[in-house]
Amino acid sequence: MNNNSKCNTNEFLNNDILFENSWKEISVSKINEIVSDEFPGKKDFIRFYLAKNGGVFTKGAYIYPDNFYEISNKEYFSIEIGSFFHIPLIEDEDDSYYTMSIEKAKDRRIDYSEDFENFVLFHIPFADNHADNDFWIDIQTGEIKYMDYEESYDPDDAIVVAPSFLEFCKHIQAKLR
C-alpha cells in the first residue's frame, strides 16, 4: 500500500512540511536487514522508517547546517532535500518511481573510487536533493553528511550538516530563510 496522504503524521518533521509518496510499510526486522550496523541514532532512524518508509518533499524542504555549525562556505548555507530513500520489501524488485531504495543509492556510488568504497562501509545513504547529491549517516558518529558530487567525488569533502538523524529531521524547514 502506497501512503499518499497529504497530512504529515511523522513526529520527526515540522507540520508545515509536505512529505508524501511513502513506500510500503516496513518492519523493524526488514529495516535491520538493510541497515544492519548499529550507530548513534539508529532507534530514531527505525522509528522514522516505521512511520514513513521514505518519501518526497513535494513542496520543498531545506536543511541549514548553520543551525549546528559555523559555516565558512556560504554555498552550503541552505541545502535542499528532495526525498528520503525507501527500504524495499523482498518481493519488490522495482523501486518506487517516487524514491530510490537505500540499497540502490549505495550501489550507484560504491564503484566511484577505492576511497568511496571505504566511505560506503561506514556510511548509509538515506536522502538526496533534486540534483542527485546524497545525505549519509556516519555509522561511527551518527552525524549526517552531505556529498555534493558536482563539487567533488572525494568522500573527504563530505560536509557535516547535522549532529544526528533526529536533529537533521527536526531542523528540516519548508521554506528558504
PyRosetta script that sets phi, psi and omega in degrees:
from pyrosetta import init, pose_from_sequence

init()
pose = pose_from_sequence("MNNNSKCNTNEFLNNDILFENSWKEISVSKINEIVSDEFPGKKDFIRFYLAKNGGVFTKGAYIYPDNFYEISNKEYFSIEIGSFFHIPLIEDEDDSYYTMSIEKAKDRRIDYSEDFENFVLFHIPFADNHADNDFWIDIQTGEIKYMDYEESYDPDDAIVVAPSFLEFCKHIQAKLR")
pose.set_psi(1, 124.6)
pose.set_omega(1, 179.4)
pose.set_phi(2, -87.5)
pose.set_psi(2, 129.9)
pose.set_omega(2, -176.2)
pose.set_phi(3, -95.6)
pose.set_psi(3, 100.7)
pose.set_omega(3, -177.8)
pose.set_phi(4, -107.4)
pose.set_psi(4, 20.6)
pose.set_omega(4, -176.1)
pose.set_phi(5, -63.3)
pose.set_psi(5, 144.3)
pose.set_omega(5, -179.3)
pose.set_phi(6, -78.4)
pose.set_psi(6, -26.2)
pose.set_omega(6, -176.4)
pose.set_phi(7, -79.9)
pose.set_psi(7, 149.0)
pose.set_omega(7, -179.2)
pose.set_phi(8, -96.7)
pose.set_psi(8, 105.7)
pose.set_omega(8, 180.0)
pose.set_phi(9, -101.3)
pose.set_psi(9, 9.5)
pose.set_omega(9, -178.0)
pose.set_phi(10, -87.0)
pose.set_psi(10, 117.9)
pose.set_omega(10, -177.1)
pose.set_phi(11, -64.7)
pose.set_psi(11, -13.3)
pose.set_omega(11, -176.6)
pose.set_phi(12, -84.4)
pose.set_psi(12, -23.8)
pose.set_omega(12, -173.3)
pose.set_phi(13, -105.8)
pose.set_psi(13, 149.5)
pose.set_omega(13, 175.7)
pose.set_phi(14, -62.7)
pose.set_psi(14, 147.0)
pose.set_omega(14, -176.2)
pose.set_phi(15, -64.5)
pose.set_psi(15, -22.3)
pose.set_omega(15, -178.1)
pose.set_phi(16, -83.6)
pose.set_psi(16, 1.2)
pose.set_omega(16, -179.2)
pose.set_phi(17, -95.2)
pose.set_psi(17, 126.9)
pose.set_omega(17, 176.9)
pose.set_phi(18, -89.3)
pose.set_psi(18, 111.5)
pose.set_omega(18, -177.5)
pose.set_phi(19, -125.5)
pose.set_psi(19, 110.4)
pose.set_omega(19, -173.9)
pose.set_phi(20, -140.7)
pose.set_psi(20, -176.8)
pose.set_omega(20, -179.0)
pose.set_phi(21, 63.0)
pose.set_psi(21, 39.3)
pose.set_omega(21, 174.7)
pose.set_phi(22, -65.4)
pose.set_psi(22, 147.9)
pose.set_omega(22, 179.5)
pose.set_phi(23, -79.3)
pose.set_psi(23, -172.9)
pose.set_omega(23, -175.5)
pose.set_phi(24, -61.6)
pose.set_psi(24, 151.0)
pose.set_omega(24, 177.9)
pose.set_phi(25, -59.0)
pose.set_psi(25, 148.8)
pose.set_omega(25, -173.1)
pose.set_phi(26, -131.9)
pose.set_psi(26, 154.1)
pose.set_omega(26, 179.1)
pose.set_phi(27, -100.1)
pose.set_psi(27, 163.5)
pose.set_omega(27, 177.1)
pose.set_phi(28, -60.2)
pose.set_psi(28, -41.2)
pose.set_omega(28, -178.5)
pose.set_phi(29, -64.0)
pose.set_psi(29, -37.2)
pose.set_omega(29, 178.3)
pose.set_phi(30, -69.1)
pose.set_psi(30, -39.1)
pose.set_omega(30, 176.0)
pose.set_phi(31, -59.7)
pose.set_psi(31, -44.9)
pose.set_omega(31, -179.5)
pose.set_phi(32, -67.6)
pose.set_psi(32, -26.0)
pose.set_omega(32, 174.6)
pose.set_phi(33, -65.2)
pose.set_psi(33, -42.6)
pose.set_omega(33, -176.3)
pose.set_phi(34, -83.1)
pose.set_psi(34, -39.6)
pose.set_omega(34, -178.5)
pose.set_phi(35, -117.2)
pose.set_psi(35, 76.3)
pose.set_omega(35, -171.9)
pose.set_phi(36, -80.7)
pose.set_psi(36, -24.5)
pose.set_omega(36, -178.0)
pose.set_phi(37, -70.5)
pose.set_psi(37, 142.6)
pose.set_omega(37, 170.9)
pose.set_phi(38, -81.5)
pose.set_psi(38, 143.6)
pose.set_omega(38, 177.2)
pose.set_phi(39, -155.8)
pose.set_psi(39, 155.2)
pose.set_omega(39, 176.4)
pose.set_phi(40, -58.4)
pose.set_psi(40, 124.7)
pose.set_omega(40, -179.5)
pose.set_phi(41, 95.7)
pose.set_psi(41, 3.9)
pose.set_omega(41, -177.3)
pose.set_phi(42, -63.5)
pose.set_psi(42, -35.8)
pose.set_omega(42, 179.0)
pose.set_phi(43, -60.4)
pose.set_psi(43, -40.7)
pose.set_omega(43, 177.2)
pose.set_phi(44, -66.2)
pose.set_psi(44, -41.4)
pose.set_omega(44, 177.4)
pose.set_phi(45, -57.7)
pose.set_psi(45, -46.6)
pose.set_omega(45, -180.0)
pose.set_phi(46, -63.5)
pose.set_psi(46, -45.3)
pose.set_omega(46, 179.0)
pose.set_phi(47, -60.2)
pose.set_psi(47, -40.7)
pose.set_omega(47, 177.7)
pose.set_phi(48, -60.2)
pose.set_psi(48, -50.9)
pose.set_omega(48, -175.8)
pose.set_phi(49, -70.3)
pose.set_psi(49, -24.3)
pose.set_omega(49, 172.9)
pose.set_phi(50, -69.8)
pose.set_psi(50, -33.8)
pose.set_omega(50, 178.9)
pose.set_phi(51, -78.9)
pose.set_psi(51, -43.0)
pose.set_omega(51, -178.7)
pose.set_phi(52, -144.3)
pose.set_psi(52, 117.5)
pose.set_omega(52, 178.7)
pose.set_phi(53, -87.5)
pose.set_psi(53, 79.9)
pose.set_omega(53, -176.4)
pose.set_phi(54, 75.6)
pose.set_psi(54, -177.3)
pose.set_omega(54, 178.8)
pose.set_phi(55, 156.0)
pose.set_psi(55, 175.0)
pose.set_omega(55, -174.4)
pose.set_phi(56, -121.5)
pose.set_psi(56, 138.1)
pose.set_omega(56, 174.0)
pose.set_phi(57, -87.7)
pose.set_psi(57, 87.7)
pose.set_omega(57, -169.8)
pose.set_phi(58, -71.9)
pose.set_psi(58, -20.1)
pose.set_omega(58, 178.9)
pose.set_phi(59, -111.0)
pose.set_psi(59, 12.0)
pose.set_omega(59, 178.3)
pose.set_phi(60, 97.9)
pose.set_psi(60, 145.9)
pose.set_omega(60, 177.1)
pose.set_phi(61, -155.9)
pose.set_psi(61, 146.7)
pose.set_omega(61, -175.0)
pose.set_phi(62, -140.9)
pose.set_psi(62, 148.4)
pose.set_omega(62, 171.8)
pose.set_phi(63, -117.1)
pose.set_psi(63, 142.0)
pose.set_omega(63, -180.0)
pose.set_phi(64, -116.7)
pose.set_psi(64, 99.3)
pose.set_omega(64, -179.3)
pose.set_phi(65, -56.4)
pose.set_psi(65, -24.0)
pose.set_omega(65, -179.6)
pose.set_phi(66, -71.7)
pose.set_psi(66, -4.4)
pose.set_omega(66, 169.7)
pose.set_phi(67, -65.9)
pose.set_psi(67, -23.8)
pose.set_omega(67, -175.1)
pose.set_phi(68, -120.0)
pose.set_psi(68, -30.8)
pose.set_omega(68, -170.6)
pose.set_phi(69, -135.2)
pose.set_psi(69, 156.8)
pose.set_omega(69, 171.1)
pose.set_phi(70, -77.6)
pose.set_psi(70, 126.2)
pose.set_omega(70, -175.6)
pose.set_phi(71, -106.2)
pose.set_psi(71, 120.1)
pose.set_omega(71, 179.0)
pose.set_phi(72, -88.9)
pose.set_psi(72, -30.3)
pose.set_omega(72, -178.9)
pose.set_phi(73, -93.8)
pose.set_psi(73, 103.6)
pose.set_omega(73, -176.7)
pose.set_phi(74, -63.1)
pose.set_psi(74, -16.9)
pose.set_omega(74, 177.4)
pose.set_phi(75, -61.3)
pose.set_psi(75, -26.6)
pose.set_omega(75, -177.4)
pose.set_phi(76, -108.3)
pose.set_psi(76, 27.7)
pose.set_omega(76, 176.0)
pose.set_phi(77, -60.2)
pose.set_psi(77, -43.6)
pose.set_omega(77, 174.0)
pose.set_phi(78, -132.7)
pose.set_psi(78, 145.7)
pose.set_omega(78, 178.4)
pose.set_phi(79, -130.4)
pose.set_psi(79, 126.3)
pose.set_omega(79, 179.3)
pose.set_phi(80, -73.2)
pose.set_psi(80, 145.8)
pose.set_omega(80, 174.6)
pose.set_phi(81, -118.4)
pose.set_psi(81, 123.9)
pose.set_omega(81, -178.8)
pose.set_phi(82, -92.3)
pose.set_psi(82, -45.4)
pose.set_omega(82, -176.7)
pose.set_phi(83, -159.7)
pose.set_psi(83, 161.5)
pose.set_omega(83, 169.0)
pose.set_phi(84, -102.7)
pose.set_psi(84, 134.8)
pose.set_omega(84, 178.3)
pose.set_phi(85, -66.5)
pose.set_psi(85, 155.4)
pose.set_omega(85, 178.4)
pose.set_phi(86, -105.1)
pose.set_psi(86, 168.4)
pose.set_omega(86, 174.9)
pose.set_phi(87, -109.7)
pose.set_psi(87, 114.5)
pose.set_omega(87, -176.9)
pose.set_phi(88, -75.7)
pose.set_psi(88, 155.6)
pose.set_omega(88, 172.1)
pose.set_phi(89, -84.1)
pose.set_psi(89, 158.9)
pose.set_omega(89, -175.7)
pose.set_phi(90, -56.0)
pose.set_psi(90, -41.0)
pose.set_omega(90, -177.1)
pose.set_phi(91, -73.7)
pose.set_psi(91, -9.0)
pose.set_omega(91, -179.2)
pose.set_phi(92, -89.9)
pose.set_psi(92, 106.5)
pose.set_omega(92, 175.9)
pose.set_phi(93, -84.3)
pose.set_psi(93, -30.7)
pose.set_omega(93, -177.2)
pose.set_phi(94, -95.8)
pose.set_psi(94, 146.3)
pose.set_omega(94, 172.1)
pose.set_phi(95, -77.6)
pose.set_psi(95, 155.4)
pose.set_omega(95, 171.8)
pose.set_phi(96, -61.6)
pose.set_psi(96, 150.9)
pose.set_omega(96, 178.6)
pose.set_phi(97, -79.4)
pose.set_psi(97, -5.2)
pose.set_omega(97, 178.0)
pose.set_phi(98, -90.1)
pose.set_psi(98, -39.0)
pose.set_omega(98, -175.8)
pose.set_phi(99, -135.1)
pose.set_psi(99, 164.2)
pose.set_omega(99, 175.9)
pose.set_phi(100, -97.8)
pose.set_psi(100, 154.3)
pose.set_omega(100, 176.3)
pose.set_phi(101, -81.6)
pose.set_psi(101, 156.4)
pose.set_omega(101, 177.1)
pose.set_phi(102, -57.9)
pose.set_psi(102, -42.7)
pose.set_omega(102, -178.9)
pose.set_phi(103, -63.3)
pose.set_psi(103, -43.9)
pose.set_omega(103, 179.5)
pose.set_phi(104, -66.2)
pose.set_psi(104, -37.5)
pose.set_omega(104, 177.9)
pose.set_phi(105, -62.1)
pose.set_psi(105, -40.9)
pose.set_omega(105, 178.1)
pose.set_phi(106, -65.8)
pose.set_psi(106, -47.3)
pose.set_omega(106, -177.2)
pose.set_phi(107, -61.9)
pose.set_psi(107, -34.5)
pose.set_omega(107, -177.0)
pose.set_phi(108, -73.8)
pose.set_psi(108, -15.1)
pose.set_omega(108, -177.8)
pose.set_phi(109, -107.5)
pose.set_psi(109, -21.6)
pose.set_omega(109, -169.5)
pose.set_phi(110, -61.6)
pose.set_psi(110, -30.5)
pose.set_omega(110, -175.6)
pose.set_phi(111, -90.9)
pose.set_psi(111, 8.1)
pose.set_omega(111, -179.5)
pose.set_phi(112, -61.6)
pose.set_psi(112, -43.8)
pose.set_omega(112, -177.8)
pose.set_phi(113, -167.0)
pose.set_psi(113, 168.2)
pose.set_omega(113, 176.1)
pose.set_phi(114, -63.2)
pose.set_psi(114, -39.1)
pose.set_omega(114, 177.0)
pose.set_phi(115, -60.4)
pose.set_psi(115, -39.2)
pose.set_omega(115, -179.5)
pose.set_phi(116, -71.6)
pose.set_psi(116, -33.6)
pose.set_omega(116, 174.5)
pose.set_phi(117, -58.7)
pose.set_psi(117, -42.3)
pose.set_omega(117, 177.7)
pose.set_phi(118, -68.0)
pose.set_psi(118, -38.6)
pose.set_omega(118, 178.2)
pose.set_phi(119, -59.3)
pose.set_psi(119, -44.9)
pose.set_omega(119, -178.2)
pose.set_phi(120, -65.2)
pose.set_psi(120, -25.9)
pose.set_omega(120, 176.8)
pose.set_phi(121, -64.4)
pose.set_psi(121, -27.8)
pose.set_omega(121, -174.1)
pose.set_phi(122, -119.9)
pose.set_psi(122, 14.0)
pose.set_omega(122, -179.1)
pose.set_phi(123, -141.6)
pose.set_psi(123, 148.2)
pose.set_omega(123, 178.9)
pose.set_phi(124, -121.1)
pose.set_psi(124, 121.1)
pose.set_omega(124, 176.2)
pose.set_phi(125, -75.8)
pose.set_psi(125, 136.5)
pose.set_omega(125, -179.6)
pose.set_phi(126, -135.8)
pose.set_psi(126, -12.2)
pose.set_omega(126, -177.7)
pose.set_phi(127, -154.7)
pose.set_psi(127, 165.2)
pose.set_omega(127, 175.0)
pose.set_phi(128, -145.7)
pose.set_psi(128, 172.2)
pose.set_omega(128, 172.6)
pose.set_phi(129, -104.3)
pose.set_psi(129, -175.5)
pose.set_omega(129, -178.2)
pose.set_phi(130, -78.9)
pose.set_psi(130, -0.7)
pose.set_omega(130, -179.9)
pose.set_phi(131, -108.3)
pose.set_psi(131, 18.6)
pose.set_omega(131, 175.5)
pose.set_phi(132, 68.9)
pose.set_psi(132, 29.9)
pose.set_omega(132, 173.4)
pose.set_phi(133, -105.0)
pose.set_psi(133, 147.7)
pose.set_omega(133, -170.2)
pose.set_phi(134, -111.8)
pose.set_psi(134, 152.5)
pose.set_omega(134, 169.0)
pose.set_phi(135, -105.1)
pose.set_psi(135, 136.7)
pose.set_omega(135, -174.8)
pose.set_phi(136, -128.5)
pose.set_psi(136, 145.8)
pose.set_omega(136, 170.6)
pose.set_phi(137, -95.9)
pose.set_psi(137, 126.4)
pose.set_omega(137, 173.9)
pose.set_phi(138, -80.9)
pose.set_psi(138, 113.1)
pose.set_omega(138, -174.8)
pose.set_phi(139, -74.1)
pose.set_psi(139, -9.3)
pose.set_omega(139, 176.4)
pose.set_phi(140, -85.8)
pose.set_psi(140, -36.9)
pose.set_omega(140, -175.0)
pose.set_phi(141, -113.1)
pose.set_psi(141, -20.9)
pose.set_omega(141, -173.7)
pose.set_phi(142, 84.5)
pose.set_psi(142, -4.4)
pose.set_omega(142, -179.3)
pose.set_phi(143, -67.4)
pose.set_psi(143, 154.6)
pose.set_omega(143, 176.2)
pose.set_phi(144, -102.9)
pose.set_psi(144, 128.7)
pose.set_omega(144, -178.9)
pose.set_phi(145, -119.3)
pose.set_psi(145, 153.3)
pose.set_omega(145, 179.9)
pose.set_phi(146, -121.9)
pose.set_psi(146, 131.4)
pose.set_omega(146, 176.0)
pose.set_phi(147, -109.5)
pose.set_psi(147, 118.0)
pose.set_omega(147, 176.2)
pose.set_phi(148, -99.9)
pose.set_psi(148, 97.2)
pose.set_omega(148, -174.2)
pose.set_phi(149, -71.0)
pose.set_psi(149, -16.0)
pose.set_omega(149, 175.4)
pose.set_phi(150, -71.5)
pose.set_psi(150, -25.9)
pose.set_omega(150, 179.1)
pose.set_phi(151, -91.7)
pose.set_psi(151, -40.4)
pose.set_omega(151, -174.0)
pose.set_phi(152, -167.5)
pose.set_psi(152, 147.0)
pose.set_omega(152, 171.3)
pose.set_phi(153, -103.3)
pose.set_psi(153, 9.9)
pose.set_omega(153, 179.9)
pose.set_phi(154, -86.7)
pose.set_psi(154, 117.3)
pose.set_omega(154, -178.3)
pose.set_phi(155, -60.0)
pose.set_psi(155, -20.9)
pose.set_omega(155, 176.2)
pose.set_phi(156, -67.3)
pose.set_psi(156, -16.4)
pose.set_omega(156, 178.9)
pose.set_phi(157, -90.8)
pose.set_psi(157, 4.1)
pose.set_omega(157, 177.5)
pose.set_phi(158, -60.2)
pose.set_psi(158, 142.2)
pose.set_omega(158, -177.7)
pose.set_phi(159, -102.9)
pose.set_psi(159, 125.8)
pose.set_omega(159, 176.2)
pose.set_phi(160, -77.0)
pose.set_psi(160, 121.6)
pose.set_omega(160, -175.0)
pose.set_phi(161, -111.8)
pose.set_psi(161, -17.4)
pose.set_omega(161, 179.1)
pose.set_phi(162, -158.9)
pose.set_psi(162, 151.0)
pose.set_omega(162, -177.3)
pose.set_phi(163, -76.1)
pose.set_psi(163, -16.9)
pose.set_omega(163, -178.2)
pose.set_phi(164, -160.9)
pose.set_psi(164, 164.7)
pose.set_omega(164, 177.4)
pose.set_phi(165, -61.8)
pose.set_psi(165, -44.3)
pose.set_omega(165, 179.7)
pose.set_phi(166, -61.2)
pose.set_psi(166, -47.0)
pose.set_omega(166, 179.5)
pose.set_phi(167, -64.6)
pose.set_psi(167, -38.3)
pose.set_omega(167, 176.1)
pose.set_phi(168, -57.1)
pose.set_psi(168, -53.0)
pose.set_omega(168, -177.6)
pose.set_phi(169, -62.0)
pose.set_psi(169, -45.2)
pose.set_omega(169, -176.0)
pose.set_phi(170, -68.0)
pose.set_psi(170, -19.2)
pose.set_omega(170, -179.0)
pose.set_phi(171, -103.2)
pose.set_psi(171, 6.4)
pose.set_omega(171, 174.6)
pose.set_phi(172, -69.9)
pose.set_psi(172, 133.3)
pose.set_omega(172, -178.6)
pose.set_phi(173, -120.9)
pose.set_psi(173, 149.8)
pose.set_omega(173, -175.8)
pose.set_phi(174, -79.1)
pose.set_psi(174, -22.9)
pose.set_omega(174, -174.7)
pose.set_phi(175, -129.1)
pose.set_psi(175, 156.4)
pose.set_omega(175, 171.7)
pose.set_phi(176, -69.9)
pose.set_psi(176, 144.4)
pose.set_omega(176, 177.3)
pose.set_phi(177, -73.8)
pose.dump_pdb("model.pdb")
